[in-house]
């Protein structure tokens, strides 16, 4: 059995400077004259910025950040809907911390909390279930935002609520899945993405096969990789080798975390509670099949159907270019509001709010 020191030594390999230098040399040796590689995971975005990996790339290689931050891609209308739910008498909104500061059309959950509405930060949907059990005279709404990684947890919470007969618990379902967004990006000729750094956390659930359409239909290579510097450099090196050889395959550089077939138990939980639907992504618009809604057997736990709140007319933040940043059409520091008007203390858009947001990463590390 591996000891804690063995595991620590193994993980240290993924931060080894000599390994990193060797991979950088490989990247330079295989890199084409021009290439745009996009990472579609918010944790990758932060890790790339923190590790200084962009500065190590060959001239002509662009690392673009994509729609990998679930808070950032949540549309303004969905934010406004959550705020409308917050204003329903007797409702407690439970949510992850980043969501409280995301500005909607005229307000945010943080402002609503300051105005006396009940907003509580939780770390798991099970925390929200406990709040519902402890407050039987209040209605508790969990704000379900995230990709395939968090959706199974919400599905299990809904199943438990049903088993417990918990009539004061519901979910605002704004979960999304990756394939539709990836197709929207690679099929956009204006973006000219040559290869994809695929998400590690999401792929622990999905496995690798959901990405195969990228190589088969669009001839775009993709590599699933982890989050330490050597992980990322290995993934980039594998992509550069594919581009050099004219191949387009889906590969895994994160075998310690991702099985090719993913986690079928987690996917079964999603499929039992949710069905896919059209979802609107900030920057990408409506994408068929990219969102989730409750199946009829569980729709009693759909917060919007339960309360049917009146949602204000959506207004996009003036001058905010989060949508273009999320599409990879521009870097955060190319937005005219970046650092001048939009800062972590005074965010105009969600990309500056979330800990996984591209703008927040650029603000902190560049």
C-alpha positions in Angstrom: 0.0 0.0 0.0 1.3 3.4 -0.9 2.3 5.7 2.0 1.6 9.4 2.2 5.2 10.1 1.5 5.1 7.9 -1.6 2.0 9.8 -2.9 3.7 13.1 -2.1 6.8 12.0 -4.0 4.7 10.9 -7.0 2.8 14.2 -7.1 6.1 16.2 -6.9 7.1 14.6 -10.2 4.4 16.7 -11.8 6.2 19.9 -10.6 9.7 18.7 -11.5 11.6 21.5 -13.2 13.8 19.1 -15.2 10.8 17.2 -16.6 9.2 20.6 -17.4 12.2 21.8 -19.3 12.3 18.6 -21.3 8.7 19.0 -22.3 9.2 22.6 -23.2 12.0 21.5 -25.6 9.6 18.9 -27.1 6.9 21.5 -27.5 9.3 23.8 -29.4 10.6 21.0 -31.5 7.1 19.9 -32.7 5.3 23.3 -32.8 4.0 24.4 -36.2 4.6 28.0 -37.3 1.2 29.1 -36.0 -1.2 27.2 -33.7 -4.0 28.1 -31.4 -4.6 25.7 -28.5 -7.6 26.3 -26.3 -8.1 25.0 -22.7 -11.7 24.5 -21.8 -11.3 24.1 -18.1 -11.3 27.0 -15.6 -8.8 25.2 -13.3 -6.5 24.8 -16.3 -6.8 28.5 -17.0 -5.7 29.4 -13.5 -2.9 26.8 -13.5 -1.5 28.0 -16.9 -1.5 31.6 -15.6 0.0 30.8 -12.2 2.7 28.6 -13.7 3.7 31.1 -16.4 3.2 28.5 -19.1 2.1 31.0 -21.8 5.6 32.6 -21.6 7.2 29.3 -22.3 5.4 28.7 -25.6 7.0 29.1 -29.0 6.5 32.3 -31.0 3.3 31.7 -33.0 1.7 29.5 -30.5 -1.4 31.0 -28.8 -3.0 29.5 -25.7 -6.6 30.7 -25.6 -9.0 30.3 -22.7 -12.4 28.9 -23.5 -15.8 28.4 -21.8 -14.4 26.4 -18.9 -15.8 28.4 -16.0 -19.3 27.3 -15.1 -20.1 30.5 -13.2 -18.8 32.6 -16.1 -20.9 30.9 -18.8 -24.1 31.2 -16.8 -26.3 33.6 -18.8 -27.5 36.9 -17.4 -31.1 35.7 -17.7 -30.3 32.8 -15.4 -28.6 35.1 -12.9 -31.8 37.3 -13.0 -33.9 34.2 -12.5 -32.0 33.3 -9.4 -32.4 36.8 -8.1 -36.1 36.6 -8.7 -36.3 33.4 -6.7 -34.3 35.1 -3.9 -37.1 37.7 -3.7 -39.9 35.1 -3.2 -41.0 35.4 0.5 -39.9 32.5 2.7 -37.1 31.3 0.3 -33.6 30.6 1.4 -31.1 30.6 -1.6 -28.2 28.3 -1.1 -25.3 28.6 -3.5 -21.5 28.3 -4.0 -19.6 31.4 -3.0 -18.7 32.8 -6.5 -22.3 33.0 -7.5 -23.2 35.6 -4.9 -21.0 38.3 -6.5 -22.0 37.8 -10.2 -23.9 40.8 -11.4 -27.2 40.3 -13.0 -29.1 43.0 -15.0 -29.7 45.2 -11.9 -28.6 43.3 -8.8 -26.6 40.4 -7.5 -27.2 37.8 -4.7 -24.8 39.7 -2.6 -26.8 42.9 -2.9 -30.0 41.0 -2.3 -28.5 39.6 0.9 -27.5 43.1 2.0 -31.2 44.1 1.4 -32.3 41.4 3.8 -33.0 38.4 1.6 -31.8 35.0 2.8 -28.7 33.8 0.9 -26.4 31.2 2.4 -23.1 29.9 0.9 -22.7 26.1 0.9 -20.0 23.7 -0.2 -22.2 20.9 -1.4 -25.9 20.3 -2.3 -26.0 18.1 0.7 -25.4 21.2 2.8 -28.5 22.7 1.2 -30.5 19.5 2.1 -29.5 19.8 5.7 -30.6 23.5 5.8 -34.0 22.4 4.4 -34.3 19.7 7.1 -33.4 22.2 9.8 -35.8 24.8 8.5 -39.1 23.0 7.7 -41.0 26.3 7.6 -38.8 27.8 4.9 -38.3 26.9 1.2 -34.7 26.1 0.4 -33.5 26.5 -3.2 -30.0 25.2 -4.3 -28.5 27.0 -7.3 -27.2 24.2 -9.4 -24.4 25.6 -11.6 -21.6 23.5 -13.0 -20.5 20.9 -15.6 -20.6 17.1 -15.6 -18.4 17.1 -12.4 -21.0 18.6 -10.1 -24.2 17.5 -11.8 -24.1 14.0 -10.3 -23.9 15.5 -6.8 -27.0 17.5 -7.4 -28.8 14.5 -8.9 -28.0 12.5 -5.8 -29.3 15.4 -3.6 -32.6 15.5 -5.5 -32.9 11.7 -5.2 -32.3 11.9 -1.5 -34.9 14.7 -1.1 -37.5 12.6 -2.9 -36.7 9.6 -0.7 -37.0 11.8 2.4 -40.2 13.4 1.2 -38.6 16.8 1.6 -41.2 19.1 0.2 -39.2 22.3 1.0 -36.2 21.6 -1.1 -35.8 22.5 -4.8 -33.1 23.2 -7.3 -32.5 25.9 -9.9 -30.9 23.8 -12.6 -28.4 25.6 -14.7 -26.0 22.7 -15.3 -24.3 22.4 -18.6 -22.4 19.7 -20.5 -19.3 20.2 -22.6 -19.8 18.6 -26.1 -22.2 21.2 -27.5 -20.0 24.1 -26.5 -16.9 22.5 -27.9 -18.7 22.0 -31.2 -19.8 25.6 -31.3 -16.2 26.7 -30.8 -14.4 24.4 -33.3 -17.1 25.0 -36.0 -16.7 28.8 -35.8 -14.2 29.7 -38.6 -13.5 33.1 -36.9 -11.9 31.3 -33.9 -9.6 29.0 -35.8 -8.8 26.6 -32.9 -6.3 24.0 -33.9 -6.3 21.8 -30.8 -8.0 21.4 -27.5 -6.6 21.0 -23.9 -9.5 19.0 -22.6 -10.8 19.2 -19.0 -9.5 16.8 -16.4 -12.3 17.0 -13.8 -15.2 16.7 -16.3 -13.5 13.8 -17.9 -13.4 11.8 -14.7 -17.1 11.6 -15.2 -17.5 11.5 -18.9 -14.5 9.6 -20.0 -12.8 10.3 -23.4 -15.4 9.0 -25.9 -17.7 12.1 -25.8 -14.8 14.1 -27.4 -14.2 11.7 -30.4 -16.5 13.8 -32.7 -13.8 16.5 -32.5 -11.3 14.3 -34.3 -13.7 12.4 -36.5 -15.9 15.3 -37.7 -13.6 18.3 -37.4 -10.1 16.8 -37.5 -9.3 18.6 -34.2 -6.9 16.8 -31.8 -7.6 16.9 -28.1 -5.7 15.8 -25.0 -7.2 15.3 -21.5 -4.7 16.4 -19.0 -4.3 17.3 -15.3 -3.5 20.5 -13.5 0.1 20.6 -12.3 2.7 22.2 -14.6 4.1 19.0 -15.9 0.6 17.7 -16.6 -0.2 20.7 -18.7 3.1 20.7 -20.5 2.8 17.0 -21.3 -0.7 17.6 -22.7 0.6 20.5 -24.9 3.5 18.4 -26.1 1.2 15.6 -27.1 -1.0 18.1 -29.0 2.0 19.6 -30.7 3.2 16.1 -31.8 -0.2 15.4 -33.2 -0.2 18.6 -35.2 3.3 17.9 -36.4 2.3 14.5 -37.6 -1.0 15.6 -39.1 -3.0 13.4 -36.7 -6.2 14.2 -34.9 -6.9 11.9 -32.0 -8.3 12.1 -28.5 -5.6 11.1 -26.0 -5.3 11.1 -22.2 -2.3 12.6 -20.4 -4.0 12.2 -17.0 -4.3 8.5 -16.6 -4.0 8.7 -12.8 -7.4 10.6 -12.8 -9.3 9.6 -15.9 -10.5 6.3 -17.1 -11.3 6.1 -20.8 -14.9 5.1 -19.9 -15.3 7.7 -17.1 -17.7 7.0 -14.2 -20.8 5.2 -15.3 -22.4 5.3 -11.9 -22.2 9.1 -11.8 -23.6 9.4 -15.4 -26.4 7.0 -14.4 -27.4 9.4 -11.6 -27.5 12.3 -14.0 -29.6 10.4 -16.5 -32.1 9.3 -13.9 -32.8 12.8 -12.6 -32.1 15.0 -15.6 -32.7 15.1 -19.3 -30.8 17.3 -21.7 -32.3 20.6 -23.1 -31.2 23.7 -24.9 -29.1 26.0 -22.6 -28.0 29.5 -23.2 -24.2 30.1 -22.7 -22.8 33.5 -22.1 -20.8 34.3 -25.3 -22.1 31.3 -27.2 -25.8 31.7 -27.1 -28.4 28.9 -27.1 -26.9 25.4 -27.7 -29.3 22.5 -28.1 -28.7 19.5 -25.8 -26.1 21.4 -23.7 -28.1 21.9 -20.6 -30.1 19.8 -18.1 -33.7 20.0 -16.8 -35.6 17.8 -14.4 -37.3 14.7 -15.8 -41.0 14.6 -15.1 -40.5 12.1 -12.2 -38.5 14.7 -10.4 -39.9 18.1 -11.7 -41.5 18.7 -8.3 -37.9 19.7 -7.3 -37.6 22.3 -10.1 -37.5 25.6 -8.4 -38.7 27.6 -11.4 -41.8 25.4 -11.8 -42.5 25.5 -8.1 -42.4 29.3 -7.7 -42.7 30.6 -11.2 -41.2 34.0 -10.2 -41.4 37.1 -12.4 -38.0 37.6 -14.0 -37.0 41.1 -14.9 -36.0 42.1 -18.5 -32.4 41.0 -19.0 -29.9 43.7 -19.7 -26.3 42.9 -20.6 -23.5 44.8 -18.8 -22.5 47.7 -20.9 -19.0 47.3 -22.4 -18.4 43.9 -20.9 -16.6 41.5 -23.2 -16.8 38.4 -21.1 -18.6 36.7 -24.0 -15.7 37.2 -26.4 -13.3 36.1 -23.7 -15.2 32.9 -23.1 -15.2 32.1 -26.9 -11.5 32.6 -27.0 -12.0 35.5 -29.5 -10.0 37.9 -27.3 -7.7 37.8 -24.2 -9.0 39.4 -21.0 -6.5 42.2 -21.1 -7.8 43.2 -24.6 -11.1 44.2 -23.0 -11.3 48.0 -22.7 -12.8 47.6 -19.2 -10.0 45.3 -17.9 -8.2 46.8 -14.8 -9.7 50.3 -15.6 -13.3 49.7 -14.7 -13.6 46.0 -14.1 -11.6 44.6 -11.2 -12.2 41.8 -8.6 -13.4 44.5 -6.2 -15.8 46.0 -8.7 -16.5 43.2 -11.3 -18.5 44.2 -14.4 -18.8 40.6 -15.6 -18.5 37.1 -14.2 -15.1 36.4 -15.7 -13.6 38.8 -13.1 -15.7 37.3 -10.3 -15.1 33.6 -10.4 -11.9 32.0 -9.0 -11.8 30.1 -12.3 -12.5 33.1 -14.5 -10.1 34.1 -17.2 -10.2 37.8 -16.3 -9.5 37.1 -12.7 -6.6 34.9 -13.6 -5.1 37.5 -15.9 -5.6 40.2 -13.3 -3.8 38.2 -10.7 -0.9 36.7 -12.7 -0.2 39.0 -15.7 
